[in-house]
Amino acid sequence: MTDQAKFSLDDDSVAVIIGSGAGGATLANELAQRGIKSVVLEAGKHYTQADFENDEWAMFNKISWLDKRISAGGWHHTQTYPNLPAWIVKGVGGSTVHWSGVALRFQEHDFHTRTTYGAVDGANVLDWPITLSELEPYYELAEKKMGVCGTKASGLPPMPPNNHYKVIEAGAKKVGYKNIVRPAASNSEPYDGRPGCMQLGFCMQGCKIGAKWSTLYTEVPRAQATGNMELRPECMVLQIEHDKSGRATGVLYVDGKGRKQLQKARIVCVAGNSIESPRLLLNSASSLFPNGLANSSGQVGRNYMNHATAAAVAIHKKPVYMYRGFDIAAVVADEVPLDTRRGFVGGYYLEGLAIHLPYTAAFMKPGGWGRDFASAMEMYDHMTCVWVCGEDLAREQNSITLHPTEKDQYGLPVPIVTKTYHENDDRITAHGLQQWRKLSEAVGATRVIDMPAYPASHNMGTNRMSEKAADGVVNRWGQTHDVKNLFVSDGSQFTSSSAANPTLTIVALAIRQAEYIASAMQRKEL
């Protein structure tokens, strides 16, 4: 572990950042490089690369956020994953430890869905208060920081194609697809002090060699090395405190020894992912903020999005060995542009995503048994696998709420994650699965098996950005409308989900937010 600064609990000059994932750790490092001091509170343990095992279930049990959560609403998780609505990491680095590495930019229309789609019945769509052109320079900085191969920003060549890539690409071309990409935030050759990818294929178990970008071994140690950041792992935040004027003054948390501590703060930045972040604001209710901190709009915890997703495997006549090589194969982007003739607004990516044998057995048919299931599993080495990742629409009733009676190990109300897909979301996944079947059969697949969606790994929208304070929680900088020195720095600030995996946009927004915070501090506004 890197030596690091130590700040006193009474030091009210520090920024307190809650969470050390794509948003929190990037923000901490960007602030640290500008001389701004921060304390990063991380609920999980500080694992190192030595703790990573090339074993799906061992790592799932080691790093996943398994504190109790309740799946509610119309989505299938109520049956398949009743206490695991989301699949994220509890540990330093957050979900950048297990993310697959797909780094995609939003499209232009993603920032103004309300203007583009019009009012959508049963949805709560809203334009972002920013545009793609405003975010583009930060996307460049994010791609450079993360080493997204095949981009101009990083200068890295594309990841060499593995067999899984080649089979999907061949099928995609046969059905007329042309926009086949592989935007991986993993080094195709040595870059930025980290080695090139060795094609081990256990990317979602934590990259043992550090080729895949994760804040665990990039942003965190770099911020610590400046002497401007103190990381405190195994510190679960309970509440954000404020003074009589409504200014955030500190953060109450439980440390690894079970002691309650109060860290004073100049500013507070919440980056705990889209379940924990709104949960914390709701748990910070007070007489001044009776419905939750920064919740005058009533939108904290609402508009929960996790992408319209589905998965499927195709069984081919010859072996594919999808598990060999980087986990992301070909990503087909032809269905992303808007085309309402397909019967839906928004679009989707077909992402070739390899899973190993244990996950295939668990996810292909949860609780699967019998000849049908066994005969498919016997063909594991002949499989290709897709994950459909499509835009899902913000809906007010899709929400994070607090259980009225049940408490967790910290004494906090257990979060209830309520999700019912909009019919538009269902049309997207149905179209994606149909196109995957066509693409696979075009290269001779003998059997295609649709699978239920995995627990949500992309969680967005529960503290959304809005132009008007009545419509959302934060402004164009991720600064809460109600509390000037309180920021949201993770995917919960997303106003729309787009079809793109969220990490690149979270990092771009964090770089931009750090710039804003630094200049606002210089101007004595914060």
C-alpha positions as MATLAB code, in Angstrom:
seq = 'MTDQAKFSLDDDSVAVIIGSGAGGATLANELAQRGIKSVVLEAGKHYTQADFENDEWAMFNKISWLDKRISAGGWHHTQTYPNLPAWIVKGVGGSTVHWSGVALRFQEHDFHTRTTYGAVDGANVLDWPITLSELEPYYELAEKKMGVCGTKASGLPPMPPNNHYKVIEAGAKKVGYKNIVRPAASNSEPYDGRPGCMQLGFCMQGCKIGAKWSTLYTEVPRAQATGNMELRPECMVLQIEHDKSGRATGVLYVDGKGRKQLQKARIVCVAGNSIESPRLLLNSASSLFPNGLANSSGQVGRNYMNHATAAAVAIHKKPVYMYRGFDIAAVVADEVPLDTRRGFVGGYYLEGLAIHLPYTAAFMKPGGWGRDFASAMEMYDHMTCVWVCGEDLAREQNSITLHPTEKDQYGLPVPIVTKTYHENDDRITAHGLQQWRKLSEAVGATRVIDMPAYPASHNMGTNRMSEKAADGVVNRWGQTHDVKNLFVSDGSQFTSSSAANPTLTIVALAIRQAEYIASAMQRKEL';
ca = [
       0.000    0.000    0.000;
       1.213    3.501   -0.810;
       2.129    5.846    2.050;
      -0.487    8.530    2.248;
      -1.403   11.756    3.986;
      -3.426   11.666    7.190;
      -6.041   14.311    7.807;
      -7.650   15.081   11.146;
     -11.358   14.418   11.691;
     -11.695   18.109   12.553;
     -10.045   19.321    9.351;
     -12.889   21.168    7.663;
     -10.735   22.188    4.687;
     -10.920   18.779    2.994;
     -13.240   17.485    0.317;
     -14.880   14.295    1.554;
     -15.494   11.879   -1.312;
     -17.742    8.890   -0.702;
     -16.768    5.937   -2.904;
     -13.548    5.102   -4.780;
     -14.855    3.846   -8.123;
     -14.863    5.432  -11.574;
     -16.376    8.680  -10.268;
     -14.989    9.055   -6.750;
     -11.379    8.010   -7.295;
     -11.078    9.893  -10.588;
     -12.399   13.010   -8.863;
      -9.998   12.509   -5.924;
      -6.985   12.170   -8.217;
      -7.972   15.119  -10.409;
      -8.398   17.281   -7.289;
      -5.157   15.955   -5.757;
      -3.190   16.865   -8.899;
      -4.566   20.416   -8.493;
      -3.441   20.572   -4.854;
      -6.901   20.032   -3.334;
      -6.967   17.752   -0.309;
      -9.528   15.005    0.101;
     -10.537   12.121    2.328;
     -12.001    9.185    0.379;
     -14.357    6.977    2.389;
     -14.798    3.521    0.876;
     -17.248    0.999    2.353;
     -15.321   -2.010    1.061;
     -11.927   -3.532    1.704;
      -8.665   -2.565    0.029;
      -7.963   -5.604   -2.109;
      -4.807   -5.750   -4.177;
      -4.045   -7.562   -7.419;
      -2.523  -10.342   -5.303;
      -6.041  -11.006   -3.964;
      -7.462  -11.590   -7.449;
      -8.207  -15.177   -8.427;
      -8.975  -16.410  -11.918;
     -12.154  -18.000  -10.626;
     -15.607  -16.545  -11.271;
     -17.444  -17.579   -8.102;
     -14.479  -17.092   -5.758;
     -14.166  -13.486   -6.917;
     -17.916  -12.918   -7.001;
     -18.094  -13.870   -3.326;
     -14.968  -11.917   -2.429;
     -15.634   -8.529   -4.050;
     -19.377   -8.189   -4.751;
     -21.617   -5.836   -2.803;
     -23.673   -8.513   -1.033;
     -25.281   -6.420    1.732;
     -28.997   -7.077    1.642;
     -31.031   -5.296   -1.000;
     -34.548   -6.101   -2.121;
     -35.651   -6.407   -5.775;
     -39.194   -5.121   -6.301;
     -41.458   -4.180   -9.191;
     -42.191   -5.937  -12.472;
     -38.683   -6.981  -13.514;
     -37.706  -10.659  -13.425;
     -35.106  -10.018  -10.664;
     -37.894  -10.404   -8.116;
     -37.877  -14.111   -9.067;
     -34.323  -14.732  -10.259;
     -32.282  -12.427   -7.980;
     -34.617  -11.278   -5.174;
     -31.773   -9.927   -2.997;
     -29.246   -9.080   -5.705;
     -30.830   -6.428   -7.927;
     -27.393   -5.049   -8.805;
     -24.032   -6.656   -9.432;
     -21.404   -4.182   -8.289;
     -18.200   -4.271   -6.253;
     -17.716   -3.414   -2.587;
     -14.046   -2.546   -2.407;
     -11.442    0.070   -3.280;
     -11.748    0.731   -7.012;
     -15.483    0.065   -6.885;
     -16.929   -1.548   -9.969;
     -13.865   -0.612  -12.049;
     -12.398   -3.772  -10.475;
     -14.897   -6.070  -12.218;
     -16.112   -4.023  -15.183;
     -15.585   -5.603  -18.591;
     -13.727   -2.578  -19.952;
     -16.188   -1.358  -22.615;
     -15.615    2.383  -23.054;
     -18.235    3.994  -25.300;
     -19.220    7.615  -25.759;
     -22.799    8.850  -25.697;
     -24.384    9.933  -28.994;
     -25.499   13.511  -29.604;
     -29.229   12.780  -29.136;
     -28.616   11.031  -25.783;
     -28.226   14.457  -24.164;
     -31.576   15.739  -25.388;
     -33.942   12.771  -25.345;
     -36.978   14.854  -24.286;
     -36.516   17.151  -27.286;
     -35.759   14.244  -29.628;
     -38.354   11.687  -28.483;
     -41.021   14.099  -27.313;
     -43.123   13.140  -24.303;
     -43.118    9.357  -23.902;
     -46.170    7.926  -22.191;
     -45.222    6.156  -18.947;
     -41.705    7.608  -18.917;
     -40.047   10.631  -17.315;
     -37.584   11.610  -20.057;
     -35.644   14.837  -19.673;
     -32.872   16.648  -21.529;
     -29.467   16.888  -19.879;
     -28.353   20.449  -19.100;
     -25.146   19.724  -21.096;
     -24.411   18.695  -24.689;
     -22.072   16.246  -26.389;
     -19.853   19.068  -27.667;
     -19.359   20.266  -24.066;
     -18.356   16.777  -22.957;
     -16.201   15.870  -25.977;
     -12.916   17.356  -24.666;
     -13.449   15.423  -21.425;
     -14.167   12.209  -23.323;
     -10.748   12.720  -24.968;
      -9.105   13.155  -21.558;
     -10.936   10.104  -20.203;
      -9.903    7.908  -23.160;
      -6.307    9.004  -22.702;
      -6.394    8.431  -18.934;
      -8.006    5.012  -19.256;
      -5.999    3.859  -22.267;
      -8.975    3.060  -24.479;
      -7.363    1.091  -27.283;
      -8.120    2.032  -30.846;
      -8.770    5.698  -29.934;
      -6.831    8.730  -31.132;
      -6.600    9.937  -27.536;
      -4.616    6.932  -26.306;
      -2.783    6.137  -29.530;
      -3.053    2.453  -28.614;
      -3.733   -0.021  -31.434;
      -6.977   -2.037  -31.220;
      -7.014   -5.190  -29.094;
      -5.946   -8.136  -31.297;
      -9.050  -10.120  -32.321;
      -9.657  -13.432  -30.560;
     -11.770  -16.269  -31.951;
     -14.934  -15.035  -30.200;
     -14.473  -11.665  -31.900;
     -13.937  -13.242  -35.318;
     -17.046  -15.459  -35.182;
     -19.334  -12.590  -34.113;
     -17.769  -10.201  -36.626;
     -18.287  -12.718  -39.461;
     -21.968  -13.150  -38.529;
     -22.464   -9.404  -38.187;
     -21.010   -8.769  -41.633;
     -23.154  -11.524  -43.171;
     -26.361   -9.829  -41.989;
     -25.137   -6.467  -43.280;
     -23.742   -4.829  -40.162;
     -20.808   -2.512  -40.797;
     -20.062   -0.693  -37.541;
     -18.205   -3.360  -35.567;
     -16.017   -1.955  -32.787;
     -14.054   -3.040  -29.720;
     -13.503    0.041  -27.538;
     -11.678   -1.603  -24.639;
     -10.114    0.326  -21.744;
      -7.383   -2.262  -21.534;
      -3.871   -1.880  -22.845;
      -3.315   -3.583  -26.199;
       0.372   -2.906  -25.511;
       2.233   -1.439  -22.488;
       0.856    2.022  -21.653;
       0.964    4.491  -18.801;
       3.194    2.295  -16.620;
       0.932   -0.744  -16.951;
       1.540   -3.894  -19.024;
      -0.236   -4.929  -22.199;
      -3.162   -7.371  -22.005;
      -2.044  -11.011  -21.779;
      -5.453  -12.303  -22.966;
      -6.113  -14.175  -19.716;
      -9.876  -13.757  -20.061;
     -10.700  -13.175  -16.376;
     -11.277   -9.441  -16.803;
     -14.435   -9.382  -14.648;
     -12.625  -11.100  -11.776;
     -10.162   -8.215  -11.454;
      -7.237   -7.868  -13.864;
      -4.323   -9.603  -12.144;
      -1.703   -7.876  -14.273;
      -3.298   -4.411  -14.319;
      -3.681   -4.051  -18.107;
      -7.371   -3.165  -17.756;
      -7.944    0.309  -16.321;
      -9.183    0.282  -12.729;
      -8.992    3.130  -10.231;
      -7.658    0.569   -7.716;
      -4.170    0.740   -9.233;
      -4.310    4.002  -11.228;
      -6.220    6.938   -9.727;
      -6.048    5.816   -6.080;
      -2.267    5.359   -5.705;
      -1.583    8.415   -7.874;
      -3.790   10.597   -5.693;
      -2.131    9.184   -2.565;
       1.336    9.870   -4.005;
       0.605   13.620   -4.182;
       0.164   13.785   -0.411;
      -3.262   15.338   -0.983;
      -5.523   12.305   -0.518;
      -6.231    9.953    2.346;
      -8.069    6.721    1.538;
     -10.047    5.144    4.376;
     -11.312    1.692    3.373;
     -13.955   -0.260    5.331;
     -15.699    2.996    6.229;
     -19.442    2.866    5.641;
     -21.043    6.290    5.483;
     -24.249    6.662    7.497;
     -25.215   10.298    7.007;
     -24.157   13.675    5.652;
     -24.486   16.450    8.248;
     -25.276   20.124    7.602;
     -25.488   23.419    9.495;
     -28.487   25.707   10.087;
     -28.044   27.361    6.699;
     -28.210   23.972    4.940;
     -24.513   23.794    4.059;
     -22.922   20.316    4.280;
     -20.449   20.284    7.190;
     -19.314   16.687    7.568;
     -19.865   12.999    7.076;
     -20.777   10.473    9.766;
     -19.434    6.967    9.148;
     -18.641    3.656   10.811;
     -14.999    2.615   10.533;
     -13.597   -0.921   10.171;
     -13.589   -1.374   13.945;
     -17.271   -0.482   14.242;
     -16.651    2.984   15.728;
     -18.712    5.965   14.608;
     -16.596    8.833   13.303;
     -17.450   12.301   12.031;
     -15.204   13.764    9.335;
     -15.610   17.511    8.863;
     -15.691   18.745    5.260;
     -15.421   21.815    3.070;
     -17.347   19.999    0.342;
     -18.926   16.542    0.115;
     -18.965   14.481   -3.098;
     -21.182   11.397   -3.255;
     -20.005    8.598   -5.553;
     -21.380    5.389   -4.098;
     -23.121    4.095   -7.252;
     -26.790    4.633   -8.030;
     -28.267    2.629   -5.157;
     -26.063    3.762   -2.272;
     -25.834    7.426   -3.349;
     -29.584    8.195   -3.206;
     -29.915    5.921   -0.182;
     -27.367    8.093    1.641;
     -29.189   11.311    0.727;
     -32.501    9.805    1.894;
     -30.838    8.632    5.129;
     -29.553   12.187    5.661;
     -33.062   13.627    6.077;
     -33.376   16.331    8.745;
     -35.839   18.971    9.907;
     -34.463   21.272    7.187;
     -34.603   18.491    4.556;
     -37.502   16.300    5.726;
     -37.642   14.174    2.543;
     -33.899   13.608    2.292;
     -30.884   15.831    1.744;
     -30.988   17.814   -1.528;
     -34.438   16.382   -2.258;
     -36.677   19.442   -2.626;
     -37.652   18.055   -6.055;
     -38.669   14.646   -4.680;
     -36.457   13.130   -7.423;
     -33.760   11.605   -5.179;
     -33.884    7.846   -5.745;
     -36.266    8.140   -8.689;
     -35.689    7.546  -12.438;
     -33.548    4.466  -11.761;
     -32.081    3.114  -15.003;
     -29.982    0.002  -15.587;
     -30.146   -0.391  -19.382;
     -32.547   -2.572  -21.322;
     -30.515   -5.772  -21.228;
     -30.731   -9.377  -22.311;
     -28.258  -12.159  -22.948;
     -28.021  -15.205  -25.182;
     -25.595  -17.909  -26.244;
     -25.249  -19.436  -29.694;
     -23.920  -22.957  -30.180;
     -21.757  -23.448  -33.271;
     -20.708  -26.521  -35.247;
     -17.040  -26.084  -34.351;
     -15.309  -24.967  -31.151;
     -15.078  -21.197  -30.514;
     -13.375  -21.147  -27.084;
     -14.941  -17.787  -26.221;
     -13.192  -17.702  -22.830;
      -9.767  -17.346  -24.458;
      -8.654  -13.745  -24.647;
      -9.997  -10.372  -23.536;
     -13.580  -10.718  -22.262;
     -15.137   -8.297  -24.744;
     -15.356   -9.610  -28.289;
     -16.955   -7.717  -31.172;
     -19.360   -4.909  -30.267;
     -21.935   -4.293  -32.999;
     -22.946   -0.625  -33.023;
     -25.239   -0.521  -36.095;
     -28.441   -0.598  -34.006;
     -27.454    2.409  -31.853;
     -28.610    5.268  -34.119;
     -32.226    6.389  -33.823;
     -34.641    4.654  -36.166;
     -38.221    4.568  -34.924;
     -39.249    2.286  -37.811;
     -37.993   -0.543  -35.591;
     -40.844    0.227  -33.181;
     -38.894    1.921  -30.380;
     -36.997    5.073  -29.466;
     -33.335    4.749  -28.527;
     -31.070    1.955  -29.665;
     -28.744   -0.778  -28.465;
     -25.336   -2.406  -28.750;
     -24.817   -6.111  -29.307;
     -21.810   -6.748  -27.090;
     -19.949  -10.016  -27.420;
     -19.153  -10.757  -23.774;
     -17.461  -14.008  -22.798;
     -18.462  -15.742  -19.596;
     -16.693  -18.803  -18.255;
     -18.271  -22.193  -17.604;
     -19.447  -21.563  -13.983;
     -21.299  -18.339  -14.879;
     -22.731  -19.884  -18.054;
     -24.182  -22.738  -15.989;
     -25.656  -20.318  -13.437;
     -27.007  -17.639  -15.774;
     -28.141  -19.596  -18.826;
     -31.069  -20.961  -16.869;
     -31.024  -20.051  -13.158;
     -31.584  -23.334  -11.296;
     -31.242  -25.155  -14.637;
     -31.513  -28.935  -14.717;
     -32.337  -31.765  -17.102;
     -31.325  -33.011  -20.529;
     -32.015  -29.788  -22.418;
     -29.792  -27.772  -20.084;
     -27.054  -30.430  -19.851;
     -26.876  -30.904  -23.636;
     -26.297  -27.157  -24.065;
     -23.651  -27.031  -21.333;
     -21.784  -29.920  -22.969;
     -21.271  -27.590  -25.945;
     -19.761  -24.778  -23.856;
     -16.568  -24.652  -25.923;
     -18.688  -24.215  -29.089;
     -20.535  -21.153  -27.725;
     -20.542  -17.467  -28.511;
     -22.280  -15.153  -26.036;
     -23.934  -11.766  -26.373;
     -25.096   -9.108  -23.980;
     -27.724   -6.747  -25.399;
     -27.169   -3.279  -23.939;
     -29.905   -0.822  -24.863;
     -31.251    2.476  -23.669;
     -33.866    2.219  -20.968;
     -36.178    5.100  -20.275;
     -36.271    7.015  -17.020;
     -39.494    6.311  -15.107;
     -40.347    8.009  -11.844;
     -41.675    4.822  -10.253;
     -38.372    2.997  -10.879;
     -36.709    3.907   -7.649;
     -34.473    3.365   -4.659;
     -36.476    3.632   -1.442;
     -35.827    2.805    2.205;
     -37.429   -0.252    3.820;
     -39.864    0.951    6.518;
     -38.691   -1.562    9.155;
     -35.803   -3.794    8.040;
     -32.287   -2.609    8.921;
     -28.858   -3.747    7.720;
     -25.710   -4.487    9.775;
     -25.022   -0.738   10.107;
     -28.520   -0.016   11.425;
     -29.570    1.639    8.154;
     -32.845    0.838    6.380;
     -32.342   -1.807    3.689;
     -32.710   -0.328    0.174;
     -35.585   -1.478   -2.021;
     -34.751   -1.372   -5.736;
     -37.998   -1.124   -7.694;
     -37.916   -1.580  -11.434;
     -40.574   -2.189  -14.058;
     -39.395   -1.959  -17.637;
     -41.177    0.342  -20.048;
     -42.625   -1.393  -23.127;
     -40.009    0.494  -25.168;
     -37.253   -1.260  -23.180;
     -38.861   -4.657  -23.835;
     -39.047   -3.936  -27.567;
     -35.344   -3.073  -27.621;
     -34.265   -6.332  -25.967;
     -36.603   -8.420  -28.138;
     -35.166   -6.799  -31.276;
     -31.615   -7.328  -30.027;
     -32.156  -11.024  -29.312;
     -33.780  -11.499  -32.722;
     -30.802   -9.824  -34.456;
     -28.343  -11.924  -32.454;
     -30.165  -15.054  -33.600;
     -29.978  -13.930  -37.257;
     -26.317  -12.999  -36.941;
     -25.441  -16.335  -35.285;
     -27.431  -18.484  -37.706;
     -25.760  -16.645  -40.607;
     -22.483  -18.292  -39.581;
     -24.032  -21.707  -38.982;
     -25.110  -21.669  -35.323;
     -27.212  -24.777  -34.666;
     -28.904  -23.546  -31.502;
     -29.491  -20.134  -29.907;
     -30.569  -19.930  -26.265;
     -31.968  -16.705  -24.783;
     -31.041  -16.125  -21.153;
     -32.618  -13.912  -18.479;
     -30.782  -10.624  -17.883;
     -27.990  -10.641  -15.300;
     -28.267   -8.586  -12.099;
     -27.822   -4.914  -13.030;
     -24.202   -3.887  -13.464;
     -25.004   -0.478  -14.982;
     -26.897    1.591  -12.440;
     -27.837    5.157  -13.319;
     -30.152    8.081  -12.883;
     -31.253    8.237   -9.257;
     -29.856   11.763   -8.616;
     -30.289   13.137  -12.082;
     -28.957   16.310  -13.689;
     -31.522   18.905  -14.638;
     -31.697   22.486  -15.826;
     -34.521   23.262  -13.381;
     -34.270   22.364   -9.699;
     -37.831   20.960   -9.753;
     -36.910   18.261  -12.321;
     -33.834   16.706  -10.780;
     -31.202   16.679   -8.064;
     -28.007   18.200   -9.508;
     -27.062   20.943  -11.965;
     -24.760   20.780  -14.992;
     -21.699   20.326  -12.727;
     -23.178   17.564  -10.590;
     -23.687   20.143   -7.825;
     -26.942   19.635   -5.926;
     -29.556   22.290   -6.575;
     -30.332   22.572   -2.849;
     -26.906   22.365   -1.178;
     -24.127   24.345   -2.819;
     -21.186   22.369   -1.383;
     -22.680   18.923   -2.014;
     -21.902   17.137   -5.288;
     -22.882   13.867   -6.944;
     -19.969   12.312   -8.836;
     -21.193    8.936  -10.126;
     -23.647    7.508  -12.660;
     -26.620    8.486  -10.531;
     -26.363   11.991  -12.058;
     -27.212   10.605  -15.542;
     -30.380   12.128  -16.989;
     -30.683    9.419  -19.658;
     -28.994    6.039  -19.894;
     -28.096    6.025  -23.607;
     -27.156    2.606  -25.003;
     -23.513    3.099  -24.015;
     -21.849    1.456  -21.021;
     -21.611    4.242  -18.434;
     -17.996    4.160  -17.164;
     -16.365    6.410  -19.776;
     -19.045    9.067  -19.233;
     -18.696    8.834  -15.428;
     -14.932    9.423  -15.766;
     -15.390   12.295  -18.258;
     -17.906   13.985  -15.929;
     -15.589   13.500  -12.929;
     -12.664   15.177  -14.739;
     -14.965   18.053  -15.698;
     -16.384   18.310  -12.175;
     -12.896   18.455  -10.623;
     -12.043   21.364  -12.910;
     -15.214   23.167  -11.838;
     -14.644   22.512   -8.105;
     -11.033   23.723   -8.299;
     -12.013   26.959  -10.033;
     -15.006   27.525   -7.714;
     -12.683   27.086   -4.715;
     -10.237   29.589   -6.219;
     -13.106   32.044   -6.653;
     -14.044   31.387   -2.980;
     -17.488   30.183   -4.081;
     -17.062   26.879   -2.252;
];
